[in-house]
């Protein structure tokens, strides 16, 4: 059901929770601003933090949180400037170095990211924060062995920080070690149950073919995200969980339930991935007209969506509308190189041969 080479992953707190992983306790006014950030109201948070920093120019935490808000707004130069102000106010505020590292990771400047994380390690060697941040930088830069080593160092310094376990589990998942990842997620769930832990374990259990266990975890994710008032849960995690559970329903042959969950996801956020998957479920239910409608919408959202192009051509051919299918197959072959998707290219070529073979009979009948 899922597209070739893709995996459903909710955008788990794209910026805010990433920097929150390195946050430290703050004053009431700063905490109130941070709560606004958690709900996606970054402009209000920045306004509050502007007042705090004007009154308290040595409040390192306020500068740090303002940097987080500006990072969430993708104002990277301003975020870096605020993190520098936080460091100037408190050179031992390791979370500010980690914030700078996150900016550089976001920009794809991994060497700079590692350098900032190393500054955090040097500032407070006993803290897990610098090692955790550097592990993330190594990982995103493709230096996986160094990343795993730094995750281990972070755990040595703080065995209770579940965020490190979550990130190491994520590394194992991306490195095709789903069993190791699932074990770490289970440890986290035993200590501090969270959406991220259940969602990560659900994805890994799905890879291991443990569909019923994965179904239970996705259902728990939906319960947690639906009960939350956080922006990231409503905007990303809840629809992602419905989509993830739909994949399990599909793999279990429960196509009607797959359609229902994908429809719930699409009501929250319209994404081509969910449309593509719902089209696949509609086809299994024999509802080709609805499948075509979803694939058409996919191509409106992403005109170069080659998976939707190929799927639409296949549905049209199945319906006997070969003249409409032909240009879609031909376009697919112009967009996709054989080495990129050998199975898809073979399907398109074989389908065109089938259309060509049937063409003389079609003309004779007409």
GUFI-984709 format. One line per 2 residues: number of its first residue (from 0); their letters; for each residue x, y, z of N, C-alpha, C. Coordinates in steps of 0.02 Angstrom, whole numbers. Layout:
NUM = A = X,Y,Z,X,Y,Z,X,Y,Z  ...
This chain:
0 = XX = 41,-61,0,0,0,0,42,63,0  97,63,40,139,123,40,178,128,-25
2 = XX = 198,188,-42,235,198,-104,302,162,-101  330,144,-159,396,112,-159,447,159,-128
4 = XX = 484,132,-79,539,170,-49,518,223,0  454,225,22,434,275,69,407,243,132
6 = XX = 408,280,186,382,257,250,340,313,280  283,297,310,243,347,343,277,367,408
8 = XX = 293,430,415,320,455,478,288,523,490  257,531,547,230,596,565,287,644,575
10 = XX = 275,708,560,327,759,572,326,775,646  361,737,685,356,740,757,390,803,784
12 = XX = 352,855,794,377,918,823,438,942,785  429,959,722,483,973,676,537,1016,707
14 = XX = 518,1070,738,569,1111,770,561,1114,845  501,1125,869,493,1142,940,515,1087,986
16 = XX = 498,1024,972,518,972,1019,591,955,1012  620,969,954,691,955,945,733,1000,991
18 = XX = 716,1064,993,753,1108,1038,732,1097,1110  669,1076,1121,647,1062,1189,686,1004,1219
20 = XX = 713,961,1177,752,904,1202,812,928,1241  835,989,1228,893,1015,1262,876,1072,1311
22 = XX = 812,1084,1321,791,1140,1363,803,1125,1437  810,1179,1476,819,1173,1547,763,1213,1582
24 = XX = 752,1201,1647,699,1237,1682,706,1312,1674  649,1347,1670,651,1420,1659,603,1453,1708
26 = XX = 608,1521,1712,563,1559,1755,492,1557,1730  446,1582,1772,375,1579,1756,358,1615,1691
28 = XX = 385,1676,1683,369,1716,1623,397,1683,1560  457,1657,1566,488,1623,1509,449,1558,1494
30 = XX = 429,1523,1546,391,1462,1538,324,1476,1504  293,1531,1521,229,1549,1489,240,1560,1414
32 = XX = 295,1592,1397,310,1602,1326,324,1535,1291  358,1491,1326,372,1425,1297,308,1386,1285
34 = XX = 260,1393,1330,195,1360,1321,159,1386,1258  165,1450,1245,136,1478,1184,169,1448,1122
36 = XX = 235,1439,1126,271,1407,1071,245,1337,1058  231,1301,1114,206,1233,1107,140,1229,1071
38 = XX = 102,1284,1072,38,1287,1037,44,1319,968  106,1332,948,118,1360,881,112,1435,876
40 = XX = 103,1469,933,96,1542,932,164,1574,943  206,1570,892,276,1593,899,281,1669,903
42 = XX = 238,1705,866,241,1778,867,226,1804,937  176,1776,971,159,1798,1039,216,1781,1087
44 = XX = 246,1722,1077,302,1702,1120,360,1751,1113  376,1768,1051,432,1815,1038,417,1883,1069
46 = XX = 355,1905,1064,336,1970,1093,347,1969,1169  327,1915,1201,338,1909,1274,412,1908,1291
48 = XX = 450,1870,1252,521,1863,1265,559,1927,1250  535,1967,1202,565,2033,1190,562,2076,1253
50 = XX = 504,2074,1286,495,2114,1347,541,2089,1403  545,2022,1408,586,1993,1462,660,2011,1452
52 = XX = 685,2003,1391,756,2015,1378,773,2090,1384  723,2132,1368,735,2204,1376,744,2222,1450
54 = XX = 704,2191,1492,708,2204,1564,764,2166,1597  781,2107,1569,832,2064,1600,884,2043,1548
56 = XX = 930,2088,1531,978,2074,1477,1027,2017,1492  1026,1991,1554,1069,1934,1571,1029,1869,1578
58 = XX = 967,1871,1556,924,1812,1562,939,1765,1503  986,1721,1513,1009,1677,1459,952,1632,1434
60 = XX = 911,1607,1479,857,1562,1460,807,1597,1414  793,1661,1426,746,1698,1384,774,1705,1313
62 = XX = 839,1720,1308,869,1725,1241,866,1656,1206  879,1604,1246,878,1536,1217,808,1519,1190
64 = XX = 757,1533,1230,689,1517,1207,669,1560,1147  692,1623,1145,676,1664,1087,711,1636,1025
66 = XX = 771,1611,1035,805,1577,979,765,1518,955  736,1479,1001,694,1422,982,634,1445,940
68 = XX = 602,1499,962,543,1524,926,562,1547,856  619,1580,851,641,1604,785,663,1547,740
70 = XX = 691,1496,770,707,1436,732,643,1404,704  591,1401,745,528,1373,723,498,1413,666
72 = XX = 511,1479,665,488,1522,611,535,1521,551  588,1481,556,639,1474,503,678,1539,492
74 = XX = 682,1580,543,723,1640,541,791,1621,570  832,1588,529,893,1557,554,946,1607,578
76 = XX = 958,1661,542,1007,1710,568,987,1738,636  923,1754,645,900,1781,709,905,1728,764
78 = XX = 891,1666,747,897,1612,796,969,1606,820  1016,1605,772,1087,1600,790,1108,1659,834
80 = XX = 1084,1719,818,1102,1778,857,1077,1772,928  1015,1746,936,988,1739,1004,1025,1685,1043
82 = XX = 1043,1631,1011,1082,1580,1046,1150,1607,1068  1180,1649,1026,1244,1680,1045,1235,1726,1106
84 = XX = 1179,1763,1108,1165,1806,1165,1155,1764,1228  1124,1707,1221,1114,1662,1278,1181,1637,1304
86 = XX = 1226,1618,1258,1292,1594,1278,1333,1649,1310  1327,1709,1283,1364,1766,1313,1340,1778,1385
88 = XX = 1275,1769,1397,1248,1779,1464,1266,1721,1510  1272,1661,1483,1288,1602,1523,1326,1552,1480
90 = XX = 1393,1554,1481,1433,1509,1439,1423,1435,1454  1392,1419,1511,1380,1349,1527,1309,1326,1508
92 = XX = 1272,1367,1473,1204,1348,1452,1211,1303,1390  1220,1239,1403,1235,1192,1349,1178,1188,1298
94 = XX = 1116,1201,1320,1060,1198,1273,1066,1250,1218  1100,1306,1231,1108,1357,1180,1156,1334,1125
96 = XX = 1210,1300,1145,1254,1271,1095,1216,1220,1053  1175,1180,1088,1135,1129,1053,1086,1162,1005
98 = XX = 1059,1220,1025,1014,1256,980,1050,1278,916  1111,1304,924,1150,1324,865,1164,1263,821
100 = XX = 1180,1208,854,1193,1147,816,1131,1126,776  1072,1133,807,1011,1116,771,1000,1161,711
102 = XX = 1015,1225,717,1009,1270,660,1053,1246,603  1115,1230,619,1161,1209,566,1140,1141,536
104 = XX = 1112,1097,577,1086,1034,550,1029,1048,502  985,1093,521,929,1111,478,953,1138,411
106 = XX = 1008,1174,412,1036,1203,351,1081,1154,313  1090,1094,341,1133,1044,309,1207,1056,318
108 = XX = 1225,1100,365,1296,1115,378,1320,1073,437  1333,1010,424,1343,962,478,1410,971,514
110 = XX = 1461,993,480,1525,1005,514,1517,1060,566  1481,1113,548,1469,1167,596,1425,1142,653
112 = XX = 1378,1099,637,1335,1071,689,1376,1031,739  1421,990,714,1464,950,758,1507,997,801
114 = XX = 1533,1049,771,1577,1096,807,1540,1129,865  1477,1150,854,1439,1182,908,1423,1132,963
116 = XX = 1406,1071,944,1393,1019,994,1456,1004,1035  1513,1005,1002,1576,993,1037,1590,1049,1087
118 = XX = 1571,1110,1070,1577,1166,1117,1535,1152,1180  1476,1122,1170,1434,1105,1227,1467,1052,1271
120 = XX = 1497,1002,1238,1533,950,1275,1590,981,1315  1626,1026,1286,1684,1058,1319,1661,1104,1375
122 = XX = 1603,1136,1366,1579,1183,1417,1559,1146,1481  1525,1090,1473,1503,1050,1531,1511,976,1513
124 = XX = 1571,948,1523,1584,879,1503,1540,828,1538  1514,844,1597,1473,797,1634,1401,795,1609
126 = XX = 1383,842,1566,1314,847,1541,1302,800,1482  1244,769,1480,1226,727,1423,1206,768,1362
128 = XX = 1188,831,1372,1160,872,1318,1207,878,1259  1271,893,1273,1319,902,1218,1328,839,1178
130 = XX = 1334,782,1212,1343,718,1177,1280,700,1137  1222,713,1166,1159,700,1131,1155,742,1067
132 = XX = 1169,806,1074,1167,851,1016,1218,830,963  1278,811,985,1329,791,936,1311,725,902
134 = XX = 1279,680,940,1256,618,910,1207,632,853  1161,678,865,1113,697,813,1148,726,753
136 = XX = 1199,767,766,1236,798,711,1275,747,671  1308,700,706,1343,646,672,1294,605,630
138 = XX = 1238,588,660,1190,546,625,1164,578,561  1143,641,566,1116,675,508,1169,688,455
140 = XX = 1232,689,477,1286,697,429,1310,630,401  1277,576,419,1294,510,393,1351,475,428
142 = XX = 1371,499,486,1426,469,524,1396,426,580  1369,368,561,1326,330,605,1363,298,664
144 = XX = 1423,273,653,1460,242,708,1476,293,762  1497,353,740,1511,406,789,1448,428,825
146 = XX = 1392,428,789,1329,446,820,1310,396,874  1315,332,858,1297,281,907,1341,286,970
148 = XX = 1406,300,959,1452,307,1016,1432,366,1060  1412,422,1029,1393,480,1069,1326,470,1104
150 = XX = 1280,434,1073,1218,417,1108,1235,377,1171  1281,330,1165,1301,289,1223,1331,334,1277
152 = XX = 1372,382,1257,1403,428,1307,1349,470,1341  1299,491,1303,1245,530,1333,1206,488,1383
154 = XX = 1193,425,1367,1157,381,1413,1198,368,1476  1264,362,1469,1308,353,1527,1300,411,1576
156 = XX = 1291,472,1549,1287,531,1592,1217,545,1618  1167,519,1584,1098,529,1607,1056,470,1584
158 = XX = 1052,420,1627,1015,359,1608,940,368,1610  917,425,1635,845,438,1640,817,481,1584
160 = XX = 860,505,1540,837,549,1486,809,507,1429  744,500,1427,713,456,1377,722,483,1306
162 = XX = 735,548,1300,744,576,1232,805,546,1197  856,530,1235,915,499,1205,898,429,1180
164 = XX = 861,392,1221,840,325,1200,797,329,1137  753,379,1135,710,387,1076,751,400,1013
166 = XX = 801,443,1019,842,459,961,885,400,939  911,363,988,951,304,970,906,252,938
168 = XX = 845,245,963,797,199,931,783,221,859  778,287,850,767,313,782,825,296,736
170 = XX = 886,301,762,945,282,723,942,209,703  926,165,751,921,94,735,866,81,682
172 = XX = 811,117,688,758,109,639,779,128,570  813,185,565,836,208,499,892,165,471
174 = XX = 927,129,516,982,86,494,959,14,486  893,5,478,864,-62,465,879,-112,520
176 = XX = 873,-88,582,879,-131,640,815,-124,682  758,-145,654,694,-132,688,687,-167,755
178 = XX = 718,-225,763,711,-261,827,745,-221,884  806,-197,871,841,-157,922,802,-94,937
180 = XX = 775,-63,885,736,-2,895,674,-15,937  638,-69,921,577,-85,958,592,-97,1032
182 = XX = 649,-130,1045,668,-143,1115,679,-78,1153  712,-29,1121,724,35,1154,658,73,1165
184 = XX = 613,72,1115,549,104,1124,510,73,1182  516,7,1190,482,-26,1245,509,-3,1312
186 = XX = 575,7,1316,605,33,1377,577,102,1393  572,145,1343,546,212,1353,473,209,1376
188 = XX = 433,167,1344,362,162,1363,355,139,1435  400,95,1457,399,72,1526,416,127,1576
190 = XX = 455,176,1554,477,230,1599,433,292,1593  419,311,1531,384,374,1520,343,368,1455
192 = XX = 284,339,1458,244,329,1397,232,395,1361  241,394,1295,233,455,1256,211,438,1185
194 = XX = 186,488,1151,167,478,1081,226,453,1040  283,486,1048,340,469,1006,362,396,1016
196 = XX = 359,372,1078,380,304,1091,332,254,1060  267,266,1069,218,220,1039,220,222,963
198 = XX = 229,282,936,230,289,863,291,254,834  349,266,865,410,234,841,405,158,845
200 = XX = 379,133,902,373,60,908,323,32,858  269,68,846,219,45,797,251,37,728
202 = XX = 291,85,708,324,81,642,371,22,638  409,11,692,457,-44,691,421,-112,695
204 = XX = 368,-117,734,330,-180,737,299,-196,670  279,-144,635,251,-154,568,304,-184,522
206 = XX = 365,-158,526,420,-185,486,434,-258,503  425,-275,566,438,-344,588,379,-391,573
208 = XX = 326,-364,543,268,-405,527,223,-419,585  232,-383,641,190,-392,699,132,-342,696
210 = XX = 86,-356,650,35,-308,632,-15,-294,689  -35,-344,725,-85,-333,777,-56,-293,835
212 = XX = 7,-306,852,40,-266,904,48,-194,880  66,-186,816,73,-119,787,7,-82,788
214 = XX = -47,-118,772,-114,-88,772,-131,-59,840  -115,-96,893,-128,-72,961,-88,-9,976
216 = XX = -25,-7,954,16,52,967,-9,113,928  -29,104,865,-56,161,827,-120,187,860
218 = XX = -161,141,885,-223,162,919,-207,203,982  -154,183,1018,-133,222,1076,-107,290,1055
220 = XX = -72,294,999,-49,358,973,-108,405,959  -159,378,928,-219,418,911,-251,444,975
222 = XX = -256,402,1025,-285,423,1089,-244,480,1120  -178,474,1121,-136,525,1151,-138,590,1112
224 = XX = -133,586,1046,-133,647,1005,-200,682,1006  -254,644,1006,-321,674,1007,-334,711,1073
226 = XX = -304,687,1127,-315,718,1193,-270,779,1204  -223,790,1160,-175,844,1169,-200,909,1137
228 = XX = -178,965,1166,-193,1030,1135,-132,1061,1100  -79,1021,1094,-18,1046,1061,-29,1051,986
230 = XX = -2,1103,957,-8,1114,885,20,1055,846  79,1031,866,112,978,828,71,913,829
232 = XX = 35,901,884,-7,840,888,-66,845,840  -98,903,839,-156,910,795,-137,915,722
234 = XX = -81,948,708,-62,961,638,-25,903,606  14,867,645,56,814,616,42,745,646
236 = XX = 43,740,712,44,674,742,-22,637,737  -78,672,745,-142,638,741,-155,613,670
238 = XX = -149,655,618,-159,627,550,-108,573,532  -46,581,556,4,530,542,-13,463,573
240 = XX = -43,466,633,-63,404,667,-121,370,632  -169,409,610,-224,379,571,-197,346,508
242 = XX = -150,379,475,-121,351,414,-82,288,428  -44,289,483,-6,229,501,-51,170,517
244 = XX = -105,183,554,-151,128,570,-186,103,507  -199,149,460,-231,129,397,-188,79,359
246 = XX = -122,89,361,-77,42,327,-84,-28,356  -89,-31,423,-98,-97,455,-164,-128,434
248 = XX = -217,-88,435,-282,-115,413,-277,-142,341  -242,-105,299,-235,-126,230,-198,-193,227
250 = XX = -143,-198,264,-103,-260,263,-141,-319,293  -190,-305,335,-232,-358,363,-293,-373,320
252 = XX = -298,-338,263,-355,-348,218,-418,-313,241  -412,-266,288,-470,-230,314,-474,-162,278
254 = XX = -492,-165,214,-487,-107,170,-536,-52,188  -596,-70,209,-646,-19,228,-620,22,287
256 = XX = -591,-11,336,-563,25,394,-503,68,373  -465,43,325,-409,83,299,-434,148,269
258 = XX = -487,143,228,-516,203,197,-542,250,251  -574,224,302,-602,266,355,-547,305,391
260 = XX = -491,271,408,-437,306,442,-402,357,397  -393,340,334,-362,388,288,-407,449,278
262 = XX = -471,438,277,-518,494,271,-513,539,333  -506,509,391,-496,549,452,-432,590,448
264 = XX = -379,559,423,-315,594,415,-322,652,367  -355,640,311,-362,692,260,-406,750,281
266 = XX = -452,738,327,-494,792,352,-452,840,395  -399,813,425,-355,855,466,-302,890,424
268 = XX = -271,853,379,-219,881,335,-223,844,268  -229,883,214,-230,852,148,-159,841,123
270 = XX = -139,778,118,-72,761,95,-77,708,40  -32,713,-8,-35,667,-65,-23,595,-44
272 = XX = 18,584,8,32,516,30,-31,481,52  -72,515,92,-135,486,116,-183,475,58
274 = XX = -185,522,11,-229,514,-48,-208,453,-88  -142,445,-98,-117,388,-137,-136,323,-104
276 = XX = -128,320,-38,-144,258,-3,-219,245,-1  -259,297,4,-331,286,3,-353,261,-65
278 = XX = -321,287,-118,-337,263,-185,-323,187,-190  -267,165,-160,-252,93,-161,-305,53,-125
280 = XX = -329,79,-69,-381,43,-32,-447,43,-70  -463,99,-102,-524,102,-143,-522,49,-199
282 = XX = -463,42,-229,-457,-9,-282,-471,-79,-256  -447,-93,-196,-460,-159,-167,-535,-169,-154
284 = XX = -571,-115,-143,-643,-119,-131,-682,-115,-196  -646,-111,-253,-679,-107,-318,-709,-39,-334
286 = XX = -686,12,-300,-712,80,-310,-662,120,-351  -656,102,-414,-605,132,-457,-618,206,-470
288 = XX = -682,226,-471,-697,297,-482,-671,340,-425  -679,315,-364,-653,352,-307,-577,351,-305
290 = XX = -547,295,-326,-474,291,-330,-448,342,-379  -481,347,-437,-459,397,-487,-464,468,-460
292 = XX = -518,482,-424,-526,549,-395,-468,566,-348  -448,517,-306,-393,529,-260,-327,538,-297
294 = XX = -317,498,-349,-254,504,-387,-252,570,-425  -309,592,-450,-311,658,-483,-292,713,-434
296 = XX = -318,707,-373,-302,758,-323,-228,756,-304  -200,696,-302,-128,689,-291,-89,729,-342
298 = XX = -110,723,-404,-73,756,-458,-85,831,-460  -139,853,-430,-149,925,-422,-100,952,-369
300 = XX = -95,914,-314,-50,936,-261,24,930,-281  39,877,-319,108,864,-340,107,840,-413
302 = XX = 110,887,-460,104,868,-531,157,818,-555  214,816,-523,267,770,-543,268,707,-500
304 = XX = 212,691,-468,208,632,-425,205,570,-469  262,539,-480,266,483,-527,228,421,-502
306 = XX = 224,412,-436,187,355,-410,113,362,-426  86,423,-417,16,435,-432,3,429,-507
308 = XX = 51,451,-547,45,447,-619,40,374,-642  83,332,-615,83,261,-633,19,227,-608
310 = XX = -1,244,-547,-62,213,-519,-123,234,-559  -128,296,-579,-185,319,-618,-187,284,-686
312 = XX = -130,276,-717,-127,241,-782,-152,169,-774  -132,137,-720,-153,67,-708,-228,62,-698
314 = XX = -257,109,-661,-330,108,-650,-367,119,-716  -343,166,-756,-375,180,-821,-371,119,-866
316 = XX = -314,86,-867,-306,26,-908,-353,-29,-885  -359,-36,-819,-404,-86,-791,-476,-73,-811
318 = XX = -493,-10,-818,-561,9,-838,-572,7,-913  -520,-13,-950,-526,-17,-1023,-516,49,-1058
320 = XX = -489,98,-1024,-479,165,-1053,-406,173,-1074  -385,129,-1120,-315,125,-1140,-290,190,-1171
322 = XX = -332,223,-1210,-309,285,-1243,-292,339,-1192  -324,338,-1134,-308,386,-1081,-247,362,-1041
324 = XX = -239,297,-1035,-183,270,-997,-116,279,-1033  -117,272,-1099,-55,274,-1138,-12,335,-1123
326 = XX = -38,397,-1129,6,455,-1118,33,459,-1047  -3,430,-1000,21,431,-931,80,384,-922
328 = XX = 75,324,-952,132,278,-951,193,309,-986  181,341,-1043,236,371,-1080,268,427,-1040
330 = XX = 227,467,-1007,255,521,-966,295,492,-908  269,439,-878,305,407,-822,375,386,-845
332 = XX = 380,357,-904,444,332,-928,492,389,-944  466,448,-959,510,506,-970,536,535,-904
334 = XX = 499,523,-850,517,552,-785,559,506,-741  553,440,-752,584,392,-706,638,352,-742
336 = XX = 697,351,-714,752,311,-742,744,239,-719  762,191,-761,753,120,-743,786,101,-677
338 = XX = 845,129,-663,879,111,-601,844,139,-539  804,192,-549,769,223,-492,711,180,-467
340 = XX = 676,150,-514,619,106,-496,611,53,-550  651,1,-549,649,-50,-602,580,-82,-609
342 = XX = 546,-95,-553,480,-127,-556,429,-81,-589  431,-17,-572,384,30,-601,395,39,-676
344 = XX = 458,44,-695,475,52,-767,453,-10,-806  465,-69,-778,444,-131,-811,368,-133,-819
346 = XX = 333,-113,-766,260,-112,-769,235,-66,-825  265,-6,-829,244,42,-879,258,15,-950
348 = XX = 317,-14,-960,335,-40,-1026,290,-99,-1045  278,-144,-998,235,-201,-1012,164,-179,-1027
350 = XX = 141,-128,-992,73,-103,-1004,67,-72,-1073  118,-35,-1094,117,-5,-1161,117,-59,-1214
352 = XX = 154,-114,-1203,154,-170,-1251,84,-200,-1255  51,-206,-1198,-16,-233,-1196,-65,-188,-1234
354 = XX = -57,-123,-1225,-100,-76,-1261,-89,-81,-1336  -24,-84,-1356,-8,-89,-1427,-34,-154,-1457
356 = XX = -29,-208,-1420,-53,-273,-1446,-128,-273,-1456  -164,-236,-1413,-237,-235,-1418,-261,-184,-1468
358 = XX = -219,-138,-1489,-241,-84,-1533,-271,-107,-1598  -242,-155,-1635,-273,-176,-1698,-343,-204,-1688
360 = XX = -354,-242,-1634,-420,-270,-1620,-469,-214,-1605  -445,-163,-1568,-489,-107,-1552,-512,-71,-1614
362 = XX = -466,-62,-1663,-484,-28,-1725,-532,-70,-1766  -521,-136,-1765,-564,-181,-1804,-635,-179,-1778
364 = XX = -642,-176,-1710,-708,-174,-1681,-743,-110,-1698  -706,-54,-1698,-736,11,-1713,-755,15,-1786
